[in-house]
Amino acid sequence: MNERKSYIKRILAIAVPIMLSSLISELQMMIDRIFIGKLSLDCMSAVGNASTPIWTTMNIIFSFTTGATIIVSQAYGAKEIDKAKNTLASLFKYNNVLAILLFLFWMICPQVAFSLMHVDESIIGMSVDYARFYSPIFVLTGIGASVSCMLQASQKTKIMVWYGATRSLANVALDYVLIFGHLGLPAMGVKGAALATTIAELLGDMIVLIYVLVSKELELKPSFGQILKAKIKPYFETLKYGSAAAAEEFAWNLGNLYLIVMMNEISVEAAGIHSIVFGVELIAVALICAIGTATLSLSGYETGRGNVRGVRDVVISSLILCGAISAFNLLLFILFPEPILSCFTKDETVIALAPLYLLIVGIDLFPKSGNIIIGSGIKGYGEPSWMLKTQLFGTVFVIAASSAMVLGFHMGIIEIFIMVVVDETLRLILNSWKLCRISKKSETGKVQTSEQSGN
């Protein structure tokens, strides 16, 4: 029990700064949605259709970086500092090619993605505008993902609070000015929302980059010379882990993209409702993901040390924290459903169904948080390919079930929400079984090694 208390403190030491940064960012995004919702439900639907595929492609970069986080954390735990620095140097040098390619795609031809998603002609123009004004963020993502990897593996994340605060305050102020047209500037609507986010992201990234350049506390920070001389081989090694994590993330987002397509099949309003409701859930998910980040770093660190029991204690401690977050979030959804959704829309039909929408999404947080934490533990062991397998299962399930429900049986948005909960629950069962199996196998191998050493 004392060990778990110790791990809870270590988890929170890493996760709380990320939580605060994420919470500030999610509140900013919520205000962003409130501003957009004031324009119209069509604008909300356009942003939902645009932001989902954009985040899908952006998360590929961060998922590739997951491989580096695993390798660097394990090397740090094993006291192999040179290996950790060489991996990070290679990551900094070669992590930008994909980011630039994605920037060019979303700047030049975003309509290709939206046409494939069957975005309604009445809103596709706004979706294209949002994507083009948002696309410069990709130029920053390659370096930003590398910096995040270094901070997480080093267990030095306090600067993320300043990043989140700077980025979010700037974004809210710029939203107010650019969306509605204040201080003598024209009202840009959806384009203003994207431009505000892009400028704010640049300001936040500058804060973190200055910290990294001047800090003397980052033991794993590679020198500028190491980055210039870095070979590509360590980067390819990170892709062995990262490609599985990237494919997993892509598969998860593919399922979400397909859900958006099915919502568009139901109606433009359904797509807007989906964007609003799951946007509300994102605040709790951001907190859980921060704990997941800490779980990945610490489980990788303990794996490097050969401490199998420690990995298990890290995961259990994280699950306790996430269970409390999910329970609190569900309570809020039960007690205040109408006030929550009325912040985002004036549509009386949507608000009338608020209790049912938010109850389902609140229940979904429990299996979702379990998958995030247990998945981080499995990756920390160095086996991210398993999470890809279960996510592929989930994506196939979501695509098949939602197609049958919408196209075959003409069901509505409530049934789709319930199906998402079923998907998360099935994958939680599979992932829990795998983690127990890895843990037992690792402990058995450790016992045998100890016996051989004794002989």
RONU-191604 format. One line per 8 residues: their letters; for each residue z, y, x of N, C-alpha, C. Coordinates in steps of 0.05 Angstrom, whole numbers, plus 5000, padded with zeros to 4 digits. Example, Ala and Ser with C-alpha at 12.3 -4.5 7.8 and 13.67 -1.06 7.14 Angstrom:
<pts>
as = 5156,4886,5264,5156,4910,5246,5156,4934,5264  5142,4955,5257,5143,4979,5273,5157,5001,5258
</pts>
This chain:
<pts>
mnerksyi = 5000,4976,5017,5000,5000,5000,5000,5025,5017  5016,5025,5039,5017,5048,5057,4990,5053,5070  4975,5030,5076,4949,5033,5088,4930,5047,5069  4932,5040,5043,4914,5053,5023,4921,5082,5020  4947,5089,5021,4954,5117,5019,4942,5133,5043  4943,5120,5066,4932,5132,5090,4902,5136,5087  4888,5116,5075,4859,5118,5072,4853,5139,5050  4869,5141,5030,4864,5162,5009,4865,5189,5022
krilaiav = 4884,5194,5040,4886,5220,5054,4861,5225,5071  4852,5204,5085,4829,5207,5102,4803,5211,5086  4802,5197,5063,4779,5200,5045,4778,5229,5035  4801,5238,5026,4802,5265,5015,4797,5287,5036  4805,5281,5061,4800,5300,5083,4770,5305,5086  4755,5283,5083,4725,5285,5086,4713,5295,5060  4723,5284,5037,4710,5288,5011,4716,5315,4999  4741,5325,5002,4748,5350,4988,4730,5373,4995
pimlssli = 4724,5379,5021,4706,5401,5027,4678,5396,5014  4668,5371,5015,4643,5365,5003,4645,5368,4973  4667,5359,4961,4672,5363,4932,4671,5392,4924  4686,5409,4939,4686,5437,4932,4659,5450,4934  4644,5442,4956,4617,5452,4959,4599,5443,4936  4602,5417,4929,4585,5406,4908,4593,5417,4881  4620,5420,4877,4629,5431,4851,4619,5460,4847  4621,5476,4868,4611,5503,4867,4580,5503,4861
selqmmid = 4566,5485,4875,4537,5483,4871,4530,5474,4843  4545,5454,4833,4540,5444,4806,4546,5465,4785  4568,5480,4789,4574,5501,4770,4552,5522,4771  4542,5527,4795,4519,5546,4797,4495,5535,4782  4489,5509,4785,4467,5497,4771,4471,5497,4741  4497,5494,4733,4503,5496,4704,4497,5524,4694  4506,5544,4709,4500,5571,4701,4470,5576,4700  4456,5564,4719,4427,5566,4720,4415,5555,4694
rifigkls = 4425,5532,4686,4415,5520,4661,4423,5536,4636  4447,5548,4637,4455,5566,4615,4436,5589,4613  4429,5602,4636,4410,5624,4636,4383,5615,4625  4374,5592,4634,4348,5582,4625,4348,5575,4596  4371,5563,4587,4374,5556,4559,4374,5580,4541  4382,5603,4552,4381,5628,4536,4352,5636,4530  4334,5628,4548,4305,5634,4543,4294,5618,4520  4296,5591,4523,4287,5573,4501,4292,5544,4509
ldcmsavg = 4291,5526,4490,4293,5497,4496,4269,5487,4510  4245,5500,4505,4221,5493,4520,4224,5499,4550  4237,5521,4556,4241,5528,4585,4260,5507,4597  4280,5499,4583,4299,5478,4593,4284,5452,4597  4266,5445,4579,4250,5421,4582,4231,5422,4606  4219,5446,4610,4201,5449,4633,4216,5446,4659  4239,5458,4661,4255,5456,4686,4265,5427,4690  4272,5413,4668,4281,5386,4670,4258,5368,4680
nastpiwt = 4234,5372,4670,4211,5357,4678,4204,5362,4707  4208,5387,4716,4201,5394,4744,4222,5386,4764  4247,5390,4757,4268,5385,4777,4272,5356,4783  4268,5339,4763,4273,5310,4767,4254,5298,4788  4228,5301,4787,4211,5290,4809,4215,5305,4835  4221,5330,4835,4226,5345,4860,4250,5333,4874  4272,5329,4859,4296,5317,4871,4291,5288,4880  4274,5275,4865,4267,5247,4873,4255,5247,4901
tmniifsf = 4236,5264,4906,4223,5265,4933,4242,5276,4954  4258,5296,4947,4277,5307,4966,4298,5287,4974  4307,5270,4956,4327,5250,4962,4317,5229,4981  4291,5226,4982,4280,5206,5002,4288,5215,5030  4287,5241,5036,4294,5250,5062,4324,5245,5068  4341,5251,5049,4369,5246,5053,4375,5216,5054  4360,5200,5040,4365,5171,5041,4357,5160,5068  4335,5169,5079,4328,5161,5106,4351,5168,5126
ttgatiiv = 4363,5190,5121,4385,5199,5138,4410,5181,5135  4412,5167,5112,4434,5148,5108,4435,5127,5130  4411,5118,5139,4410,5099,5161,4423,5109,5186  4419,5135,5192,4431,5147,5215,4461,5149,5212  4470,5156,5187,4499,5158,5182,4513,5131,5187  4500,5109,5179,4512,5083,5183,4514,5077,5213  4492,5081,5228,4491,5075,5256,4510,5093,5272  4510,5119,5266,4527,5138,5280,4557,5132,5274
sqaygake = 4563,5127,5249,4591,5121,5242,4601,5096,5256  4585,5075,5256,4593,5051,5270,4595,5055,5300  4577,5070,5312,4579,5076,5340,4604,5092,5347  4610,5111,5329,4634,5128,5333,4659,5111,5332  4660,5092,5313,4683,5074,5310,4686,5056,5335  4663,5048,5346,4663,5031,5370,4666,5047,5396  4669,5073,5394,4672,5091,5417,4646,5092,5434  4623,5088,5422,4598,5089,5436,4586,5117,5431
idkakntl = 4597,5137,5443,4590,5165,5437,4562,5172,5445  4553,5161,5468,4525,5166,5477,4505,5156,5457  4510,5132,5447,4491,5121,5427,4491,5139,5402  4514,5148,5393,4515,5165,5370,4500,5191,5374  4503,5203,5398,4489,5228,5404,4459,5225,5406  4451,5203,5419,4422,5197,5421,4409,5193,5394  4423,5180,5376,4413,5175,5349,4410,5202,5334  4430,5219,5337,4429,5245,5323,4408,5263,5335
aslfkynn = 4404,5262,5361,4383,5278,5374,4356,5270,5364  4351,5244,5362,4325,5235,5352,4322,5242,5322  4344,5242,5307,4342,5249,5279,4335,5278,5276  4348,5296,5291,4342,5324,5290,4312,5330,5297  4301,5315,5316,4275,5320,5326,4253,5310,5307  4257,5287,5295,4235,5274,5280,4240,5274,5250  4260,5287,5240,4266,5285,5211,4252,5306,5195  4234,5321,5207,4222,5344,5193,4193,5339,5184
vlaillfl = 4180,5318,5195,4152,5313,5188,4149,5308,5158  4165,5290,5148,4163,5283,5119,4170,5308,5102  4190,5323,5111,4197,5347,5096,4174,5367,5093  4159,5371,5114,4136,5389,5113,4114,5379,5096  4109,5353,5097,4089,5341,5080,4096,5344,5050  4121,5340,5043,4130,5343,5016,4128,5372,5007  4134,5391,5025,4131,5419,5018,4102,5425,5011  4083,5415,5027,4055,5420,5022,4046,5408,4995
fwmicpqv = 4056,5384,4988,4049,5372,4963,4058,5389,4939  4084,5396,4940,4095,5411,4916,4085,5440,4915  4075,5450,4937,4064,5477,4937,4035,5477,4927  4020,5456,4935,3991,5456,4929,3984,5442,4903  3996,5419,4898,3986,5403,4875,4008,5390,4859  4028,5406,4849,4050,5394,4833,4040,5384,4806  4017,5395,4796,4007,5387,4770,4000,5357,4770  3994,5345,4793,3988,5317,4794,4011,5300,4784
afslmhvd = 4035,5307,4794,4059,5292,4786,4065,5297,4756  4062,5321,4747,4069,5327,4719,4049,5315,4699  4024,5313,4707,4004,5299,4690,4011,5270,4688  4019,5257,4710,4027,5229,4709,4052,5225,4692  4069,5245,4690,4093,5243,4674,4088,5249,4644  4063,5256,4637,4056,5263,4610,4071,5288,4600  4076,5307,4618,4089,5331,4609,4071,5346,4589  4083,5355,4568,4068,5368,4546,4053,5392,4556
esiigmsv = 4029,5396,4546,4012,5418,4555,4025,5445,4550  4043,5447,4530,4055,5472,4523,4075,5482,4544  4085,5463,4561,4105,5471,4581,4097,5464,4610  4074,5451,4614,4066,5442,4641,4062,5466,4660  4052,5488,4649,4048,5512,4666,4075,5522,4677  4096,5522,4661,4122,5531,4671,4133,5511,4692  4128,5485,4688,4137,5465,4707,4123,5469,4734  4098,5475,4733,4083,5480,4758,4093,5505,4772
dyarfysp = 4098,5526,4757,4109,5550,4769,4136,5545,4783  4153,5530,4769,4180,5524,4780,4177,5509,4806  4159,5489,4807,4156,5472,4831,4146,5488,4854  4127,5506,4850,4116,5521,4872,4135,5541,4884  4152,5554,4867,4171,5573,4877,4195,5559,4890  4199,5533,4883,4222,5517,4894,4214,5503,4920  4188,5498,4924,4179,5481,4945,4187,5489,4974  4191,5516,4980,4199,5523,5007,4225,5510,5016
ifvltgig = 4242,5501,4997,4267,5489,5005,4262,5464,5022  4240,5450,5017,4234,5426,5032,4232,5432,5063  4224,5455,5070,4222,5462,5099,4250,5462,5111  4270,5468,5096,4298,5468,5106,4311,5441,5105  4300,5423,5089,4314,5398,5083,4316,5379,5107  4296,5378,5124,4296,5360,5147,4320,5366,5165  4323,5391,5172,4345,5400,5190,4372,5397,5174  4372,5405,5149,4396,5404,5133,4408,5376,5131
asvscmlq = 4390,5356,5126,4399,5329,5124,4410,5319,5150  4398,5327,5173,4408,5318,5199,4436,5330,5204  4439,5356,5198,4465,5368,5201,4487,5355,5184  4480,5348,5159,4499,5335,5141,4507,5308,5153  4488,5293,5164,4494,5267,5176,4515,5271,5199  4510,5290,5216,4528,5295,5239,4556,5303,5230  4558,5320,5210,4584,5329,5200,4599,5307,5187  4585,5290,5171,4598,5268,5157,4608,5247,5177
asqktkim = 4591,5239,5196,4599,5219,5215,4622,5229,5233  4622,5255,5239,4643,5267,5256,4668,5272,5240  4667,5268,5213,4690,5272,5196,4699,5302,5197  4679,5320,5199,4684,5349,5200,4667,5362,5179  4678,5365,5155,4661,5374,5132,4672,5400,5120  4691,5413,5132,4703,5437,5119,4683,5460,5116  4663,5462,5134,4644,5483,5132,4627,5482,5107  4626,5457,5094,4611,5454,5070,4621,5471,5047
vwygatrs = 4647,5478,5048,4658,5496,5027,4645,5523,5029  4642,5534,5053,4630,5560,5057,4600,5559,5050  4588,5537,5057,4559,5533,5050,4556,5534,5019  4573,5519,5005,4571,5518,4976,4576,5545,4963  4597,5559,4973,4605,5584,4962,4583,5605,4966  4573,5607,4990,4552,5626,4997,4527,5622,4980  4519,5596,4980,4494,5589,4966,4497,5594,4936  4520,5587,4924,4523,5588,4895,4526,5617,4885
lanvaldy = 4543,5632,4899,4546,5660,4891,4520,5676,4892  4505,5671,4914,4479,5684,4917,4460,5675,4895  4461,5649,4888,4443,5638,4868,4448,5650,4840  4474,5652,4833,4481,5663,4807,4473,5692,4805  4478,5708,4826,4470,5736,4825,4440,5739,4824  4426,5723,4839,4396,5725,4839,4385,5714,4813  4397,5694,4801,4389,5684,4775,4389,5707,4755  4411,5721,4754,4415,5742,4734,4394,5764,4738
vlifghlg = 4388,5770,4763,4369,5791,4769,4340,5782,4764  4333,5758,4774,4305,5749,4774,4296,5736,4748  4314,5721,4734,4306,5708,4709,4301,5729,4687  4321,5748,4684,4320,5766,4662,4308,5794,4669  4306,5800,4695,4294,5825,4704,4314,5848,4703  4330,5850,4723,4349,5872,4725,4345,5887,4752  4359,5909,4755,4357,5926,4779,4328,5934,4784  4313,5938,4763,4286,5948,4766,4265,5927,4772
lpamgvkg = 4274,5901,4774,4255,5880,4779,4244,5868,4753  4220,5856,4754,4208,5844,4730,4223,5818,4722  4223,5812,4696,4235,5787,4687,4216,5764,4694  4225,5745,4711,4207,5723,4720,4212,5697,4706  4233,5695,4689,4237,5670,4674,4242,5646,4692  4228,5624,4687,4231,5599,4701,4224,5603,4731  4204,5619,4737,4197,5625,4765,4220,5639,4779  4234,5656,4766,4257,5670,4778,4279,5651,4784
aalattia = 4284,5631,4767,4305,5612,4772,4299,5596,4797  4274,5588,4801,4267,5573,4825,4269,5590,4850  4259,5615,4848,4260,5633,4872,4289,5639,4880  4306,5643,4860,4334,5649,4865,4347,5625,4881  4341,5601,4873,4352,5577,4886,4342,5575,4915  4317,5581,4919,4304,5579,4945,4317,5599,4965  4321,5624,4956,4333,5645,4973,4362,5638,4979  4377,5629,4958,4405,5622,4962,4408,5598,4981
ellgdmiv = 4391,5579,4979,4392,5556,4997,4388,5564,5026  4370,5583,5031,4366,5593,5058,4391,5606,5069  4405,5622,5053,4429,5635,5061,4451,5615,5068  4455,5594,5050,4475,5574,5055,4469,5558,5080  4444,5551,5085,4437,5535,5109,4442,5551,5134  4438,5578,5133,4443,5595,5156,4472,5594,5164  4490,5593,5144,4519,5592,5150,4526,5566,5165  4516,5544,5155,4522,5518,5168,4510,5516,5196
liyvlvsk = 4485,5526,5199,4472,5524,5225,4487,5541,5246  4496,5564,5238,4512,5581,5257,4537,5567,5265  4551,5554,5246,4575,5539,5252,4569,5516,5272  4548,5502,5268,4541,5479,5286,4535,5489,5314  4521,5512,5316,4514,5523,5342,4538,5532,5358  4558,5544,5345,4581,5555,5360,4605,5537,5361  4606,5516,5344,4630,5499,5343,4635,5483,5369  4660,5482,5377,4668,5465,5400,4681,5439,5391
elelkpsf = 4684,5435,5365,4698,5412,5354,4681,5388,5348  4654,5391,5349,4637,5370,5341,4631,5352,5365  4647,5330,5368,4645,5312,5390,4617,5299,5392  4605,5295,5369,4579,5280,5368,4555,5298,5369  4559,5324,5372,4536,5343,5372,4519,5340,5397  4493,5333,5393,4475,5331,5416,4468,5359,5426  4461,5361,5451,4453,5387,5462,4424,5393,5455  4416,5418,5458,4388,5425,5452,4369,5410,5470
gqilkaki = 4377,5406,5495,4361,5391,5514,4358,5362,5506  4380,5350,5495,4378,5323,5486,4359,5320,5462  4359,5340,5445,4341,5340,5422,4312,5341,5431  4306,5359,5450,4279,5362,5460,4269,5337,5473  4286,5323,5488,4279,5300,5503,4281,5274,5487  4291,5276,5463,4297,5252,5447,4272,5235,5443  4276,5208,5445,4254,5190,5440,4254,5181,5411  4232,5171,5402,4229,5165,5374,4241,5137,5367
kpyfetlk = 4247,5121,5387,4257,5094,5382,4283,5095,5366  4303,5112,5373,4328,5112,5357,4323,5120,5328  4302,5138,5324,4296,5146,5296,4285,5122,5280  4268,5106,5293,4258,5082,5280,4280,5062,5273  4300,5061,5291,4323,5044,5286,4339,5053,5261  4341,5079,5258,4355,5089,5234,4339,5083,5208  4312,5082,5211,4296,5076,5188,4299,5047,5178  4308,5029,5196,4313,5002,5188,4334,5001,5165
ygsaaaae = 4354,5018,5169,4375,5021,5148,4366,5041,5127  4355,5063,5137,4349,5085,5119,4326,5080,5100  4307,5063,5108,4284,5057,5090,4294,5042,5066  4313,5024,5070,4325,5010,5047,4339,5029,5028  4355,5047,5040,4369,5067,5024,4350,5086,5010  4328,5094,5025,4308,5111,5012,4294,5098,4990  4287,5072,4994,4273,5057,4973,4292,5054,4949  4317,5049,4954,4337,5047,4932,4338,5073,4916
efawnlgn = 4340,5096,4931,4342,5122,4918,4316,5127,4902  4294,5120,4914,4268,5124,4900,4267,5107,4875  4276,5082,4877,4276,5064,4853,4293,5076,4831  4317,5086,4839,4335,5098,4819,4322,5122,4806  4310,5139,4822,4297,5163,4811,4272,5156,4795  4259,5134,4803,4235,5125,4788,4243,5118,4760  4266,5104,4758,4276,5097,4731,4282,5122,4715  4295,5142,4728,4301,5168,4714,4275,5182,4706
lylivmmn = 4255,5182,4724,4230,5195,4718,4217,5181,4693  4219,5155,4693,4207,5141,4670,4222,5147,4644  4248,5151,4646,4263,5159,4623,4254,5186,4613  4248,5205,4631,4237,5231,4623,4210,5227,4609  4194,5209,4619,4168,5203,4606,4173,5193,4578  4192,5175,4574,4198,5165,4548,4209,5187,4530  4225,5205,4541,4236,5227,4525,4213,5245,4516  4193,5249,4534,4170,5265,4526,4154,5251,4504
eisveaag = 4154,5224,4504,4141,5210,4483,4155,5214,4456  4182,5217,4457,4197,5221,4433,4192,5250,4423  4196,5270,4440,4191,5298,4433,4198,5315,4457  4188,5340,4456,4195,5359,4477,4225,5365,4475  4236,5366,4451,4264,5371,4447,4282,5349,4459  4273,5324,4457,4288,5302,4469,4290,5305,4499  4268,5314,4512,4269,5318,4541,4288,5340,4548  4289,5361,4531,4308,5383,4536,4337,5374,4533
ihsivfgv = 4342,5357,4512,4369,5347,4508,4378,5329,4531  4360,5312,4541,4366,5295,4564,4373,5312,4588  4358,5334,4592,4364,5352,4615,4391,5365,4612  4399,5373,4588,4424,5386,4584,4448,5367,4587  4446,5344,4574,4469,5325,4573,4474,5314,4601  4453,5305,4615,4458,5294,4641,4463,5315,4662  4456,5340,4655,4463,5363,4672,4493,5367,4671  4505,5364,4648,4534,5366,4645,4548,5344,4661
eliavali = 4537,5320,4660,4549,5297,4675,4549,5301,4705  4529,5317,4715,4525,5320,4744,4549,5331,4758  4566,5347,4745,4590,5358,4758,4608,5335,4767  4614,5317,4748,4631,5294,4755,4617,5277,4776  4591,5272,4773,4577,5256,4792,4577,5268,4820  4576,5294,4822,4577,5307,4848,4604,5302,4862  4626,5302,4847,4652,5296,4858,4653,5267,4868  4643,5249,4851,4643,5221,4858,4625,5215,4882
caigtatl = 4602,5229,4884,4585,5225,4907,4598,5235,4933  4615,5256,4931,4629,5266,4954,4648,5244,4964  4661,5230,4946,4679,5208,4954,4662,5185,4965  4638,5181,4953,4620,5160,4963,4611,5166,4992  4607,5192,4998,4599,5199,5025,4622,5193,5045  4646,5199,5037,4670,5193,5053,4672,5163,5057  4667,5148,5035,4669,5119,5036,4649,5107,5056  4625,5117,5055,4604,5108,5074,4612,5113,5103
slsgyetg = 4621,5138,5109,4629,5145,5136,4653,5128,5146  4673,5126,5129,4697,5111,5138,4693,5081,5139  4678,5070,5120,4672,5041,5121,4655,5034,5145  4636,5052,5152,4620,5048,5176,4637,5050,5201  4655,5069,5201,4674,5073,5224,4691,5048,5228  4703,5038,5206,4720,5014,5207,4704,4989,5214  4679,4988,5206,4662,4965,5214,4658,4966,5244  4653,4990,5255,4649,4992,5283,4674,4984,5299
rgnvrgvr = 4697,4988,5287,4723,4980,5300,4728,4950,5296  4713,4937,5278,4718,4909,5272,4741,4905,5253  4748,4926,5237,4770,4925,5219,4760,4918,5190  4757,4893,5184,4746,4884,5158,4764,4892,5135  4790,4888,5138,4809,4895,5117,4808,4925,5112  4804,4941,5133,4802,4969,5130,4779,4978,5112  4756,4965,5114,4734,4971,5097,4741,4966,5068  4753,4944,5062,4761,4937,5035,4781,4957,5024
dvvissli = 4800,4966,5040,4820,4985,5032,4807,5013,5026  4788,5020,5043,4773,5045,5038,4759,5044,5011  4746,5022,5004,4731,5020,4979,4751,5021,4955  4773,5006,4957,4793,5005,4935,4805,5033,4931  4812,5046,4953,4823,5073,4951,4804,5093,4938  4778,5090,4945,4758,5108,4933,4754,5102,4903  4755,5077,4896,4753,5069,4868,4775,5081,4851  4799,5081,4862,4822,5093,4848,4818,5122,4843
lcgaisaf = 4808,5137,4863,4803,5165,4860,4781,5170,4839  4760,5154,4841,4737,5159,4822,4744,5151,4794  4761,5131,4790,4770,5124,4764,4785,5147,4751  4802,5161,4766,4816,5184,4756,4797,5206,4748  4777,5211,4764,4757,5232,4758,4742,5225,4733  4734,5200,4730,4718,5192,4707,4735,5194,4681  4761,5186,4683,4778,5187,4659,4782,5216,4650  4787,5234,4670,4791,5262,4663,4766,5274,4650
nlllfilf = 4743,5267,4661,4717,5277,4651,4713,5267,4622  4718,5241,4617,4715,5230,4590,4733,5244,4571  4758,5250,4579,4777,5264,4561,4766,5291,4554  4755,5306,4573,4742,5331,4567,4720,5329,4547  4703,5308,4550,4680,5304,4532,4690,5297,4504  4712,5283,4502,4722,5275,4475,4735,5299,4461  4749,5316,4477,4764,5338,4465,4747,5363,4459  4727,5368,4476,4712,5393,4474,4681,5389,4474
pepilscf = 4670,5371,4458,4641,5365,4460,4624,5389,4451  4631,5401,4428,4614,5423,4418,4614,5447,4436  4638,5456,4445,4638,5480,4463,4622,5475,4489  4623,5450,4499,4608,5444,4523,4578,5447,4519  4567,5434,4499,4538,5435,4495,4529,5462,4484  4547,5476,4470,4538,5502,4459,4534,5523,4481  4544,5517,4505,4539,5535,4528,4509,5534,4536  4496,5512,4529,4469,5507,4539,4447,5511,4518
tkdetvia = 4455,5509,4493,4434,5511,4472,4447,5522,4446  4430,5535,4431,4439,5545,4404,4429,5526,4382  4415,5505,4390,4404,5486,4370,4426,5471,4356  4429,5476,4329,4451,5465,4314,4450,5435,4312  4426,5424,4312,4423,5394,4311,4434,5381,4336  4428,5393,4359,4438,5382,4384,4468,5384,4385  4479,5407,4377,4508,5412,4378,4522,5393,4359  4510,5387,4336,4523,5369,4316,4526,5341,4327
laplylli = 4507,5333,4344,4508,5306,4355,4523,5306,4382  4534,5328,4390,4547,5331,4416,4569,5309,4421  4587,5304,4402,4608,5284,4408,4597,5256,4416  4576,5248,4403,4564,5221,4409,4550,5222,4435  4534,5243,4440,4519,5245,4466,4539,5244,4489  4560,5261,4488,4578,5263,4511,4596,5239,4513  4603,5226,4491,4620,5202,4493,4605,5180,4508  4579,5176,4502,4564,5156,4517,4561,5162,4546
vgidlfpk = 4556,5188,4552,4553,5196,4580,4580,5194,4595  4601,5200,4581,4628,5197,4593,4635,5169,4600  4628,5150,4582,4633,5122,4588,4615,5113,4611  4591,5124,4613,4573,5116,4634,4584,5122,4662  4601,5142,4664,4612,5150,4690,4628,5128,4704  4641,5110,4688,4657,5089,4700,4640,5069,4716  4620,5056,4704,4604,5038,4720,4587,5053,4741  4579,5078,4735,4563,5093,4754,4579,5098,4779
sgniiigs = 4604,5107,4776,4621,5113,4799,4627,5087,4815  4630,5065,4800,4635,5039,4814,4611,5032,4831  4587,5036,4822,4563,5030,4838,4561,5048,4862  4568,5074,4859,4566,5092,4881,4586,5084,4903  4610,5078,4896,4631,5072,4916,4627,5044,4928  4623,5024,4912,4618,4997,4922,4593,4996,4939  4572,5010,4930,4548,5011,4945,4552,5024,4972  4569,5045,4974,4575,5058,4999,4589,5038,5018
gikgygep = 4607,5022,5007,4621,5002,5023,4602,4981,5034  4584,4972,5017,4564,4952,5026,4546,4964,5048  4538,4989,5045,4521,5001,5065,4537,5005,5091  4563,5012,5089,4580,5015,5112,4582,4990,5128  4581,4967,5115,4581,4941,5129,4554,4938,5144  4534,4953,5137,4508,4951,5150,4489,4934,5134  4492,4932,5107,4474,4916,5091,4464,4932,5067  4448,4954,5073,4438,4970,5051,4416,4957,5035
swmlktql = 4404,4935,5046,4382,4922,5031,4391,4910,5005  4417,4902,5003,4427,4891,4978,4426,4912,4956  4433,4936,4962,4433,4957,4941,4405,4963,4932  4385,4959,4949,4357,4962,4941,4350,4940,4920  4359,4916,4926,4353,4894,4907,4364,4898,4879  4390,4907,4878,4402,4911,4852,4390,4935,4838  4382,4955,4854,4370,4979,4842,4342,4972,4831  4327,4956,4845,4301,4947,4835,4304,4932,4809
fgtvfvia = 4325,4915,4808,4331,4901,4783,4336,4921,4760  4353,4942,4767,4360,4962,4747,4336,4979,4738  4318,4985,4757,4294,5001,4750,4276,4986,4732  4271,4961,4739,4254,4944,4722,4266,4941,4694  4293,4938,4693,4307,4936,4667,4303,4962,4651  4307,4985,4664,4305,5010,4650,4277,5015,4639  4257,5010,4656,4229,5014,4648,4221,4995,4625  4228,4970,4627,4221,4950,4607,4236,4956,4580
assamvlg = 4262,4961,4583,4278,4965,4558,4271,4991,4544  4267,5013,4560,4261,5039,4547,4233,5038,4535  4214,5024,4548,4187,5021,4536,4187,5007,4510  4202,4985,4509,4205,4970,4484,4218,4986,4463  4240,5000,4470,4255,5015,4451,4239,5039,4439  4225,5053,4456,4211,5077,4447,4183,5071,4436  4167,5056,4452,4140,5050,4444,4137,5028,4423  4155,5008,4426,4154,4985,4408,4169,4989,4382
fhmgiiei = 4195,4997,4385,4213,4999,4361,4218,5027,4352  4206,5047,4366,4208,5075,4359,4237,5085,4356  4253,5076,4374,4281,5085,4375,4284,5113,4386  4308,5125,4384,4312,5152,4393,4329,5155,4418  4338,5179,4422,4352,5186,4447,4379,5172,4450  4393,5168,4428,4419,5155,4429,4417,5127,4440  4397,5112,4430,4394,5084,4440,4387,5084,4469  4371,5104,4479,4365,5105,4507,4390,5110,4524
fimvvvde = 4407,5128,4514,4432,5133,4529,4449,5108,4531  4451,5092,4510,4466,5067,4510,4454,5048,4530  4428,5046,4531,4414,5028,4549,4421,5035,4578  4424,5061,4585,4431,5069,4612,4458,5059,4620  4477,5059,4601,4504,5049,4606,4503,5019,4612  4487,5004,4597,4484,4975,4601,4472,4970,4629  4452,4985,4637,4440,4982,4664,4461,4986,4686  4477,5008,4684,4497,5013,4705,4518,4990,4706
tlrlilns = 4525,4980,4682,4546,4959,4681,4536,4933,4693  4512,4925,4687,4500,4901,4699,4499,4903,4729  4491,4925,4740,4489,4928,4769,4517,4929,4782  4537,4940,4767,4564,4941,4778,4575,4912,4782  4569,4895,4763,4578,4867,4765,4565,4854,4790  4539,4858,4793,4525,4846,4816,4535,4857,4843  4539,4883,4844,4548,4896,4869,4577,4888,4876  4594,4886,4856,4622,4877,4861,4623,4849,4873
wklcrisk = 4606,4831,4862,4605,4804,4872,4596,4804,4901  4576,4820,4908,4566,4821,4935,4587,4831,4954  4601,4852,4947,4621,4864,4965,4643,4843,4971  4652,4829,4950,4672,4809,4955,4662,4787,4973  4637,4779,4970,4625,4758,4987,4623,4767,5016  4614,4793,5020,4612,4803,5048,4640,4804,5061  4660,4813,5046,4687,4816,5056,4698,4789,5065  4695,4769,5048,4705,4742,5054,4691,4731,5078
ksetgkvq = 4664,4734,5079,4649,4724,5102,4657,4737,5128  4661,4763,5127,4669,4778,5151,4696,4770,5160  4715,4766,5142,4742,4758,5149,4742,4730,5161  4725,4712,5150,4723,4685,5160,4713,4685,5189  4692,4701,5193,4680,4703,5220,4700,4715,5240  4716,4734,5231,4736,4746,5249,4758,4725,5256  4766,4709,5236,4786,4689,5242,4776,4668,5262  4750,4660,5258,4739,4640,5276,4737,4651,5304
tseqsgn = 4729,4676,5306,4727,4689,5333,4754,4690,5347  4775,4696,5331,4802,4698,5342,4811,4670,5352  4805,4649,5336,4812,4622,5343,4798,4613,5369  4772,4620,5371,4757,4613,5395,4769,4627,5420  4777,4652,5416,4788,4668,5438,4815,4655,5447  4830,4645,5427,4856,4633,5434,4853,4607,5448  4831,4592,5442,4826,4567,5456,4816,4572,5484
</pts>
